[in-house]
Amino acid sequence: MGVLAAGLAPSTLGAAARRVEELGFGELWVPEDYYDTGAFAAAGVALAATTRLPVGIGVLSLLTRHPAVLAMETATLSDAYGGRLQVGFGTGLTQSLDDMGLRPAAPVRAVRESFDAVTQLLRGGTVSGTFGPHSLGSARLAHPPAVVPARSVGGLGPQMLRLAGGVADGVILSSLASPAYVRWACERIAEGAERAGRVDLPEVRVFAWLGVGADAAAARAELRAVVSGALGFIGPGPLTAADGYDDELRALIDAARAQGGSVTVPDEWLDQLVVTGDGAQRQDAIRARLDAGADRVVLCPTPGARFAEMIEIVGAAGAAVEETP
């Protein structure tokens, strides 16, 4: 089981990473959410502060950085820290891409092209061509990594998940992925692997928002507000369709707009979409995702301002939850 260090001030990241390692978590992930903390710099801080802990980046946009730059940065950190780095790639949040004028007309194709370019460069190849919004005359890394780090694709919809199943070492699923969604996503990943003629399946990680605290009711209410805001913003889609919540979510959004208020999700949804409650309830939620097909669960303490408190609570309850069904 891993943990995602989101929403932390850069000055606190090193100490947080050391504590994650001391508590026995299996891995630490750092995000890149615009305009928060730079992922490569954050991963470097976490790697420098620890000695054994695997550190992942999830998820880097293949559109906001040139594939050659992504490969160069990945190779540098991977070799400098003995192969403890792993990297997740994807499109990035659509609102950020729109803000930067980088949303592609064909996002799955853009991810495929850029992912292939990064992979070839990391393997020591010479690369040229067009990759999504980027192009390259000819490039070859001066220092390709001795061991190519594991490369995951973060996906949400069926096409991206099938792509991930065909090309990636791993797949990263959304922090609002319920067990039902995980099961549905794993089916799409398997379809992609079959189409690509793969014998093996990529490792599936599901990120899961975590809400715990000394006051359990307050922690749950705090997490409910974050989940409600997120679903009210993104609206119906694959995450809610898997549980049959689409129609009700649409009605909740319409009612909130008409009344000038905000969406509040029901208890049933919260219990399916996130990890909260006492130790037994949290382990049940984690186990449900593993039973649905995930290989690993990465807990995302929410809000990030209470990261230190939450990892102590979960660590005290036993960080080493079984990671395979």
Stockholm file with secondary structure:
# STOCKHOLM 1.0

chainA/1-325         MGVLAAGLAPSTLGAAARRVEELGFGELWVPEDYYDTGAFAAAGVALAATTRLPVGIGVLSLLTRHPAVLAMETATLSDAYGGRLQVGFGTGLTQSLDDMGLRPAAPVRAVRESFDAVTQLLRGGTVSGTFGPHSLGSARLAHPPAVVPARSVGGLGPQMLRLAGGVADGVILSSLASPAYVRWACERIAEGAERAGRVDLPEVRVFAWLGVGADAAAARAELRAVVSGALGFIGPGPLTAADGYDDELRALIDAARAQGGSVTVPDEWLDQLVVTGDGAQRQDAIRARLDAGADRVVLCPTPGARFAEMIEIVGAAGAAVEETP
#=GR chainA/1-325 SS CEEECCSCCHHHHHHHHHHHHHTTCSEEEECCCTTSCCHHHHHHHHHHHCSSCCEEEEEEETTTSCHHHHHHHHHHHHHHTTTCEEEEEECCCHHHHHHHTCCCSSHHHHHHHHHHHHHHHHTTCCEEEEETTEEEEEECCSSCCSSCCCEEEECCSHHHHHHHHHHCSEEEECTBCCHHHHHHHHHHHHHHHHHTTCSSCCEEEEEEEEECCSSHHHHHHHHHHHHHHHHHHHCSSHHHHTTTCHHHHHHHHHHHHHHTCCCCCCHHHHHHHSEESSHHHHHHHHHHHHHTTCSEEEEEESSGGGHHHHHHHHHHHHSCCCCCC
#=GC SS_cons         CEEECCSCCHHHHHHHHHHHHHTTCSEEEECCCTTSCCHHHHHHHHHHHCSSCCEEEEEEETTTSCHHHHHHHHHHHHHHTTTCEEEEEECCCHHHHHHHTCCCSSHHHHHHHHHHHHHHHHTTCCEEEEETTEEEEEECCSSCCSSCCCEEEECCSHHHHHHHHHHCSEEEECTBCCHHHHHHHHHHHHHHHHHTTCSSCCEEEEEEEEECCSSHHHHHHHHHHHHHHHHHHHCSSHHHHTTTCHHHHHHHHHHHHHHTCCCCCCHHHHHHHSEESSHHHHHHHHHHHHHTTCSEEEEEESSGGGHHHHHHHHHHHHSCCCCCC
//
